[in-house]
Amino acid sequence: MFANLTAHYGWWLLALVLIGAELLAPGFFLLWIGVAAAALGVVLLMVPDLSVLAQSVLFTAFALVSCYVYWQFVRRAAGERSDQPLLNRRAAQFVGRRYTLETAIVNGQGKARVGDSHWLVEGPDLPAGSVIEVIGVEGTTLKVRKAE
């Protein structure tokens, strides 16, 4: 009987360990599992005679729900708040822009000058000096077409 009365402490301790582990390996995954453990600790405070099987099922359900909430709402909301969503995707910033070919596109590949650097480009064969438009990015290669 006494073990059941203090079972919620074990779940709260697990929650602290998981949230602490999140500080060492950030990624927000362990945080939400820790939230699930803390929630189960609250449930056990209200219903102390819950069986181990019921605790396991509830913990699994809480963990799935908390991770789902993170992926669907928190993560999406955090991504929308950025005033520069393409900051770490430099090449994606070039889509829709026009540049001049530095070297001709031969057999589908060439180079274009973008700012102070040269970028590999892929597209239809065009002579050097042609104006191109970036229509996509694959890795560090710009997908281009002749600008109209």
mmCIF file of the C-alpha atoms, coordinates in Angstrom:
data_MODEL
# 
_entry.id   MODEL 
# 
loop_
_atom_site.group_PDB 
_atom_site.id 
_atom_site.type_symbol 
_atom_site.label_atom_id 
_atom_site.label_alt_id 
_atom_site.label_comp_id 
_atom_site.label_asym_id 
_atom_site.label_entity_id 
_atom_site.label_seq_id 
_atom_site.pdbx_PDB_ins_code 
_atom_site.Cartn_x 
_atom_site.Cartn_y 
_atom_site.Cartn_z 
_atom_site.occupancy 
_atom_site.B_iso_or_equiv 
_atom_site.pdbx_formal_charge 
_atom_site.auth_seq_id 
_atom_site.auth_comp_id 
_atom_site.auth_asym_id 
_atom_site.auth_atom_id 
_atom_site.pdbx_PDB_model_num 
ATOM 1   C CA . MET A 1 1   ? 0.000  0.000  0.000   1.00 0.00 ? 1   MET A CA 1 
ATOM 2   C CA . PHE A 1 2   ? 2.798  2.450  0.918   1.00 0.00 ? 2   PHE A CA 1 
ATOM 3   C CA . ALA A 1 3   ? 4.549  1.787  -2.427  1.00 0.00 ? 3   ALA A CA 1 
ATOM 4   C CA . ASN A 1 4   ? 1.411  2.794  -4.303  1.00 0.00 ? 4   ASN A CA 1 
ATOM 5   C CA . LEU A 1 5   ? 1.142  6.052  -2.370  1.00 0.00 ? 5   LEU A CA 1 
ATOM 6   C CA . THR A 1 6   ? 4.602  7.140  -3.471  1.00 0.00 ? 6   THR A CA 1 
ATOM 7   C CA . ALA A 1 7   ? 4.599  5.721  -7.009  1.00 0.00 ? 7   ALA A CA 1 
ATOM 8   C CA . HIS A 1 8   ? 4.057  9.176  -8.455  1.00 0.00 ? 8   HIS A CA 1 
ATOM 9   C CA . TYR A 1 9   ? 7.513  10.194 -7.188  1.00 0.00 ? 9   TYR A CA 1 
ATOM 10  C CA . GLY A 1 10  ? 9.106  7.589  -9.444  1.00 0.00 ? 10  GLY A CA 1 
ATOM 11  C CA . TRP A 1 11  ? 7.386  9.036  -12.491 1.00 0.00 ? 11  TRP A CA 1 
ATOM 12  C CA . TRP A 1 12  ? 8.357  12.576 -11.501 1.00 0.00 ? 12  TRP A CA 1 
ATOM 13  C CA . LEU A 1 13  ? 11.937 11.422 -11.035 1.00 0.00 ? 13  LEU A CA 1 
ATOM 14  C CA . LEU A 1 14  ? 11.847 9.840  -14.504 1.00 0.00 ? 14  LEU A CA 1 
ATOM 15  C CA . ALA A 1 15  ? 10.436 13.113 -15.865 1.00 0.00 ? 15  ALA A CA 1 
ATOM 16  C CA . LEU A 1 16  ? 13.338 15.065 -14.332 1.00 0.00 ? 16  LEU A CA 1 
ATOM 17  C CA . VAL A 1 17  ? 15.883 12.594 -15.722 1.00 0.00 ? 17  VAL A CA 1 
ATOM 18  C CA . LEU A 1 18  ? 14.392 12.789 -19.225 1.00 0.00 ? 18  LEU A CA 1 
ATOM 19  C CA . ILE A 1 19  ? 14.126 16.572 -19.191 1.00 0.00 ? 19  ILE A CA 1 
ATOM 20  C CA . GLY A 1 20  ? 17.690 16.753 -17.853 1.00 0.00 ? 20  GLY A CA 1 
ATOM 21  C CA . ALA A 1 21  ? 18.841 14.436 -20.648 1.00 0.00 ? 21  ALA A CA 1 
ATOM 22  C CA . GLU A 1 22  ? 17.183 16.831 -23.099 1.00 0.00 ? 22  GLU A CA 1 
ATOM 23  C CA . LEU A 1 23  ? 19.611 19.504 -21.919 1.00 0.00 ? 23  LEU A CA 1 
ATOM 24  C CA . LEU A 1 24  ? 22.537 17.232 -22.807 1.00 0.00 ? 24  LEU A CA 1 
ATOM 25  C CA . ALA A 1 25  ? 21.145 16.085 -26.173 1.00 0.00 ? 25  ALA A CA 1 
ATOM 26  C CA . PRO A 1 26  ? 18.779 18.814 -27.393 1.00 0.00 ? 26  PRO A CA 1 
ATOM 27  C CA . GLY A 1 27  ? 16.159 17.927 -29.945 1.00 0.00 ? 27  GLY A CA 1 
ATOM 28  C CA . PHE A 1 28  ? 12.895 18.339 -27.988 1.00 0.00 ? 28  PHE A CA 1 
ATOM 29  C CA . PHE A 1 29  ? 12.091 14.630 -28.113 1.00 0.00 ? 29  PHE A CA 1 
ATOM 30  C CA . LEU A 1 30  ? 13.044 13.649 -24.569 1.00 0.00 ? 30  LEU A CA 1 
ATOM 31  C CA . LEU A 1 31  ? 11.352 16.770 -23.236 1.00 0.00 ? 31  LEU A CA 1 
ATOM 32  C CA . TRP A 1 32  ? 7.944  15.560 -24.390 1.00 0.00 ? 32  TRP A CA 1 
ATOM 33  C CA . ILE A 1 33  ? 8.501  12.050 -23.058 1.00 0.00 ? 33  ILE A CA 1 
ATOM 34  C CA . GLY A 1 34  ? 9.420  13.705 -19.757 1.00 0.00 ? 34  GLY A CA 1 
ATOM 35  C CA . VAL A 1 35  ? 6.192  15.709 -19.878 1.00 0.00 ? 35  VAL A CA 1 
ATOM 36  C CA . ALA A 1 36  ? 4.312  12.424 -20.319 1.00 0.00 ? 36  ALA A CA 1 
ATOM 37  C CA . ALA A 1 37  ? 6.076  10.951 -17.268 1.00 0.00 ? 37  ALA A CA 1 
ATOM 38  C CA . ALA A 1 38  ? 5.215  14.043 -15.207 1.00 0.00 ? 38  ALA A CA 1 
ATOM 39  C CA . ALA A 1 39  ? 1.574  13.838 -16.332 1.00 0.00 ? 39  ALA A CA 1 
ATOM 40  C CA . LEU A 1 40  ? 1.427  10.211 -15.223 1.00 0.00 ? 40  LEU A CA 1 
ATOM 41  C CA . GLY A 1 41  ? 2.864  11.288 -11.870 1.00 0.00 ? 41  GLY A CA 1 
ATOM 42  C CA . VAL A 1 42  ? -0.059 13.701 -11.503 1.00 0.00 ? 42  VAL A CA 1 
ATOM 43  C CA . VAL A 1 43  ? -2.534 10.951 -12.445 1.00 0.00 ? 43  VAL A CA 1 
ATOM 44  C CA . LEU A 1 44  ? -0.995 8.636  -9.827  1.00 0.00 ? 44  LEU A CA 1 
ATOM 45  C CA . LEU A 1 45  ? -1.309 11.374 -7.224  1.00 0.00 ? 45  LEU A CA 1 
ATOM 46  C CA . MET A 1 46  ? -5.068 11.358 -7.862  1.00 0.00 ? 46  MET A CA 1 
ATOM 47  C CA . VAL A 1 47  ? -5.447 7.582  -8.454  1.00 0.00 ? 47  VAL A CA 1 
ATOM 48  C CA . PRO A 1 48  ? -2.711 5.905  -6.369  1.00 0.00 ? 48  PRO A CA 1 
ATOM 49  C CA . ASP A 1 49  ? -3.945 2.314  -6.819  1.00 0.00 ? 49  ASP A CA 1 
ATOM 50  C CA . LEU A 1 50  ? -3.351 2.186  -10.589 1.00 0.00 ? 50  LEU A CA 1 
ATOM 51  C CA . SER A 1 51  ? -1.794 -1.114 -11.668 1.00 0.00 ? 51  SER A CA 1 
ATOM 52  C CA . VAL A 1 52  ? 1.620  -1.303 -13.301 1.00 0.00 ? 52  VAL A CA 1 
ATOM 53  C CA . LEU A 1 53  ? 0.012  -2.371 -16.578 1.00 0.00 ? 53  LEU A CA 1 
ATOM 54  C CA . ALA A 1 54  ? -2.383 0.580  -16.499 1.00 0.00 ? 54  ALA A CA 1 
ATOM 55  C CA . GLN A 1 55  ? 0.544  2.901  -15.719 1.00 0.00 ? 55  GLN A CA 1 
ATOM 56  C CA . SER A 1 56  ? 2.487  1.523  -18.687 1.00 0.00 ? 56  SER A CA 1 
ATOM 57  C CA . VAL A 1 57  ? -0.458 1.936  -21.041 1.00 0.00 ? 57  VAL A CA 1 
ATOM 58  C CA . LEU A 1 58  ? -1.170 5.462  -19.808 1.00 0.00 ? 58  LEU A CA 1 
ATOM 59  C CA . PHE A 1 59  ? 2.491  6.445  -20.055 1.00 0.00 ? 59  PHE A CA 1 
ATOM 60  C CA . THR A 1 60  ? 2.637  5.175  -23.633 1.00 0.00 ? 60  THR A CA 1 
ATOM 61  C CA . ALA A 1 61  ? -0.549 7.053  -24.509 1.00 0.00 ? 61  ALA A CA 1 
ATOM 62  C CA . PHE A 1 62  ? 0.664  10.267 -22.851 1.00 0.00 ? 62  PHE A CA 1 
ATOM 63  C CA . ALA A 1 63  ? 4.018  9.997  -24.626 1.00 0.00 ? 63  ALA A CA 1 
ATOM 64  C CA . LEU A 1 64  ? 2.375  9.494  -28.022 1.00 0.00 ? 64  LEU A CA 1 
ATOM 65  C CA . VAL A 1 65  ? -0.042 12.370 -27.467 1.00 0.00 ? 65  VAL A CA 1 
ATOM 66  C CA . SER A 1 66  ? 2.641  14.750 -26.226 1.00 0.00 ? 66  SER A CA 1 
ATOM 67  C CA . CYS A 1 67  ? 4.938  13.935 -29.162 1.00 0.00 ? 67  CYS A CA 1 
ATOM 68  C CA . TYR A 1 68  ? 2.021  14.336 -31.584 1.00 0.00 ? 68  TYR A CA 1 
ATOM 69  C CA . VAL A 1 69  ? 1.166  17.727 -30.082 1.00 0.00 ? 69  VAL A CA 1 
ATOM 70  C CA . TYR A 1 70  ? 4.795  18.773 -30.444 1.00 0.00 ? 70  TYR A CA 1 
ATOM 71  C CA . TRP A 1 71  ? 5.036  17.682 -34.094 1.00 0.00 ? 71  TRP A CA 1 
ATOM 72  C CA . GLN A 1 72  ? 1.682  19.102 -35.150 1.00 0.00 ? 72  GLN A CA 1 
ATOM 73  C CA . PHE A 1 73  ? 1.476  22.340 -33.222 1.00 0.00 ? 73  PHE A CA 1 
ATOM 74  C CA . VAL A 1 74  ? 4.590  23.451 -31.374 1.00 0.00 ? 74  VAL A CA 1 
ATOM 75  C CA . ARG A 1 75  ? 7.082  22.638 -34.121 1.00 0.00 ? 75  ARG A CA 1 
ATOM 76  C CA . ARG A 1 76  ? 4.908  24.182 -36.854 1.00 0.00 ? 76  ARG A CA 1 
ATOM 77  C CA . ALA A 1 77  ? 4.288  27.340 -34.808 1.00 0.00 ? 77  ALA A CA 1 
ATOM 78  C CA . ALA A 1 78  ? 8.008  27.727 -34.112 1.00 0.00 ? 78  ALA A CA 1 
ATOM 79  C CA . GLY A 1 79  ? 8.823  27.419 -37.822 1.00 0.00 ? 79  GLY A CA 1 
ATOM 80  C CA . GLU A 1 80  ? 6.252  30.050 -38.789 1.00 0.00 ? 80  GLU A CA 1 
ATOM 81  C CA . ARG A 1 81  ? 7.675  32.644 -36.396 1.00 0.00 ? 81  ARG A CA 1 
ATOM 82  C CA . SER A 1 82  ? 10.986 32.934 -38.186 1.00 0.00 ? 82  SER A CA 1 
ATOM 83  C CA . ASP A 1 83  ? 11.442 36.187 -40.096 1.00 0.00 ? 83  ASP A CA 1 
ATOM 84  C CA . GLN A 1 84  ? 14.048 34.412 -42.274 1.00 0.00 ? 84  GLN A CA 1 
ATOM 85  C CA . PRO A 1 85  ? 12.837 30.851 -42.870 1.00 0.00 ? 85  PRO A CA 1 
ATOM 86  C CA . LEU A 1 86  ? 15.490 30.206 -45.558 1.00 0.00 ? 86  LEU A CA 1 
ATOM 87  C CA . LEU A 1 87  ? 18.404 31.446 -43.443 1.00 0.00 ? 87  LEU A CA 1 
ATOM 88  C CA . ASN A 1 88  ? 20.154 28.072 -43.249 1.00 0.00 ? 88  ASN A CA 1 
ATOM 89  C CA . ARG A 1 89  ? 19.140 27.032 -46.760 1.00 0.00 ? 89  ARG A CA 1 
ATOM 90  C CA . ARG A 1 90  ? 21.182 29.515 -48.756 1.00 0.00 ? 90  ARG A CA 1 
ATOM 91  C CA . ALA A 1 91  ? 20.611 27.928 -52.151 1.00 0.00 ? 91  ALA A CA 1 
ATOM 92  C CA . ALA A 1 92  ? 16.817 27.949 -51.696 1.00 0.00 ? 92  ALA A CA 1 
ATOM 93  C CA . GLN A 1 93  ? 17.025 31.737 -51.438 1.00 0.00 ? 93  GLN A CA 1 
ATOM 94  C CA . PHE A 1 94  ? 18.069 31.866 -55.107 1.00 0.00 ? 94  PHE A CA 1 
ATOM 95  C CA . VAL A 1 95  ? 14.906 30.263 -56.504 1.00 0.00 ? 95  VAL A CA 1 
ATOM 96  C CA . GLY A 1 96  ? 13.161 32.720 -58.816 1.00 0.00 ? 96  GLY A CA 1 
ATOM 97  C CA . ARG A 1 97  ? 16.214 34.936 -59.228 1.00 0.00 ? 97  ARG A CA 1 
ATOM 98  C CA . ARG A 1 98  ? 18.078 35.569 -62.467 1.00 0.00 ? 98  ARG A CA 1 
ATOM 99  C CA . TYR A 1 99  ? 21.804 35.281 -63.039 1.00 0.00 ? 99  TYR A CA 1 
ATOM 100 C CA . THR A 1 100 ? 24.257 35.246 -65.942 1.00 0.00 ? 100 THR A CA 1 
ATOM 101 C CA . LEU A 1 101 ? 26.048 32.083 -66.969 1.00 0.00 ? 101 LEU A CA 1 
ATOM 102 C CA . GLU A 1 102 ? 29.773 32.295 -66.314 1.00 0.00 ? 102 GLU A CA 1 
ATOM 103 C CA . THR A 1 103 ? 30.510 29.144 -68.317 1.00 0.00 ? 103 THR A CA 1 
ATOM 104 C CA . ALA A 1 104 ? 28.262 27.562 -70.925 1.00 0.00 ? 104 ALA A CA 1 
ATOM 105 C CA . ILE A 1 105 ? 25.899 24.781 -69.958 1.00 0.00 ? 105 ILE A CA 1 
ATOM 106 C CA . VAL A 1 106 ? 27.184 21.777 -71.870 1.00 0.00 ? 106 VAL A CA 1 
ATOM 107 C CA . ASN A 1 107 ? 25.619 18.339 -71.446 1.00 0.00 ? 107 ASN A CA 1 
ATOM 108 C CA . GLY A 1 108 ? 23.306 19.861 -68.858 1.00 0.00 ? 108 GLY A CA 1 
ATOM 109 C CA . GLN A 1 109 ? 25.993 21.349 -66.572 1.00 0.00 ? 109 GLN A CA 1 
ATOM 110 C CA . GLY A 1 110 ? 27.655 24.717 -66.257 1.00 0.00 ? 110 GLY A CA 1 
ATOM 111 C CA . LYS A 1 111 ? 28.504 27.487 -63.784 1.00 0.00 ? 111 LYS A CA 1 
ATOM 112 C CA . ALA A 1 112 ? 26.865 30.767 -62.898 1.00 0.00 ? 112 ALA A CA 1 
ATOM 113 C CA . ARG A 1 113 ? 28.179 33.670 -60.894 1.00 0.00 ? 113 ARG A CA 1 
ATOM 114 C CA . VAL A 1 114 ? 26.008 34.292 -57.853 1.00 0.00 ? 114 VAL A CA 1 
ATOM 115 C CA . GLY A 1 115 ? 27.234 37.220 -55.827 1.00 0.00 ? 115 GLY A CA 1 
ATOM 116 C CA . ASP A 1 116 ? 30.938 36.662 -55.198 1.00 0.00 ? 116 ASP A CA 1 
ATOM 117 C CA . SER A 1 117 ? 30.941 32.907 -55.837 1.00 0.00 ? 117 SER A CA 1 
ATOM 118 C CA . HIS A 1 118 ? 30.405 30.378 -58.598 1.00 0.00 ? 118 HIS A CA 1 
ATOM 119 C CA . TRP A 1 119 ? 27.599 27.831 -58.404 1.00 0.00 ? 119 TRP A CA 1 
ATOM 120 C CA . LEU A 1 120 ? 27.112 24.649 -60.380 1.00 0.00 ? 120 LEU A CA 1 
ATOM 121 C CA . VAL A 1 121 ? 23.995 24.804 -62.508 1.00 0.00 ? 121 VAL A CA 1 
ATOM 122 C CA . GLU A 1 122 ? 21.990 22.169 -64.354 1.00 0.00 ? 122 GLU A CA 1 
ATOM 123 C CA . GLY A 1 123 ? 19.634 22.879 -67.192 1.00 0.00 ? 123 GLY A CA 1 
ATOM 124 C CA . PRO A 1 124 ? 19.318 23.023 -70.972 1.00 0.00 ? 124 PRO A CA 1 
ATOM 125 C CA . ASP A 1 125 ? 22.489 23.677 -72.968 1.00 0.00 ? 125 ASP A CA 1 
ATOM 126 C CA . LEU A 1 126 ? 23.060 27.442 -73.198 1.00 0.00 ? 126 LEU A CA 1 
ATOM 127 C CA . PRO A 1 127 ? 26.047 29.607 -74.181 1.00 0.00 ? 127 PRO A CA 1 
ATOM 128 C CA . ALA A 1 128 ? 28.088 31.579 -71.629 1.00 0.00 ? 128 ALA A CA 1 
ATOM 129 C CA . GLY A 1 129 ? 26.592 34.995 -70.941 1.00 0.00 ? 129 GLY A CA 1 
ATOM 130 C CA . SER A 1 130 ? 22.987 33.755 -71.189 1.00 0.00 ? 130 SER A CA 1 
ATOM 131 C CA . VAL A 1 131 ? 20.550 34.979 -68.570 1.00 0.00 ? 131 VAL A CA 1 
ATOM 132 C CA . ILE A 1 132 ? 19.141 32.104 -66.543 1.00 0.00 ? 132 ILE A CA 1 
ATOM 133 C CA . GLU A 1 133 ? 16.444 31.771 -63.903 1.00 0.00 ? 133 GLU A CA 1 
ATOM 134 C CA . VAL A 1 134 ? 16.803 29.442 -60.918 1.00 0.00 ? 134 VAL A CA 1 
ATOM 135 C CA . ILE A 1 135 ? 13.813 27.095 -60.711 1.00 0.00 ? 135 ILE A CA 1 
ATOM 136 C CA . GLY A 1 136 ? 15.012 24.695 -58.026 1.00 0.00 ? 136 GLY A CA 1 
ATOM 137 C CA . VAL A 1 137 ? 17.874 23.420 -55.923 1.00 0.00 ? 137 VAL A CA 1 
ATOM 138 C CA . GLU A 1 138 ? 19.345 19.955 -55.444 1.00 0.00 ? 138 GLU A CA 1 
ATOM 139 C CA . GLY A 1 139 ? 22.073 19.952 -52.826 1.00 0.00 ? 139 GLY A CA 1 
ATOM 140 C CA . THR A 1 140 ? 24.558 22.601 -53.964 1.00 0.00 ? 140 THR A CA 1 
ATOM 141 C CA . THR A 1 141 ? 23.451 22.559 -57.597 1.00 0.00 ? 141 THR A CA 1 
ATOM 142 C CA . LEU A 1 142 ? 21.011 25.115 -58.944 1.00 0.00 ? 142 LEU A CA 1 
ATOM 143 C CA . LYS A 1 143 ? 18.388 23.886 -61.393 1.00 0.00 ? 143 LYS A CA 1 
ATOM 144 C CA . VAL A 1 144 ? 17.948 26.555 -64.063 1.00 0.00 ? 144 VAL A CA 1 
ATOM 145 C CA . ARG A 1 145 ? 16.158 27.425 -67.286 1.00 0.00 ? 145 ARG A CA 1 
ATOM 146 C CA . LYS A 1 146 ? 16.641 30.171 -69.825 1.00 0.00 ? 146 LYS A CA 1 
ATOM 147 C CA . ALA A 1 147 ? 15.128 33.400 -68.538 1.00 0.00 ? 147 ALA A CA 1 
ATOM 148 C CA . GLU A 1 148 ? 12.291 34.775 -70.603 1.00 0.00 ? 148 GLU A CA 1 
# 
